[in-house]
Amino acid sequence: MMKKQQLVQQRKLIQVGGLRNTTSTQTQKDVIFSEKDGSQIPMTEKVIMPTIEGAVITAQGAKNATVKSNIVNAVKSATGLSIDKIQVFEMEG
């Protein structure tokens, strides 16, 4: 989406003899399409990826402290999460 923004400032004399400043903003949004196989597809200006807030993992062997620690460290390395945002539980069954 292409956005054009125009800022208009005007100064007007008021009857009392003072000066009044007025500011107005005009915004125009245009959707840009690309054509593929005869159909129009809107183009994307920005893609926002989701933010990972935490992780919950269930795994066999997670009762073992070493296994649990290895899983937490692997998730920490892969996601950048701090260890207090990672929970590991023993998988049942």
Order of alpha helices (4+ residues) and beta strands (2+ residues): beta-beta-beta-beta-beta-alpha-beta
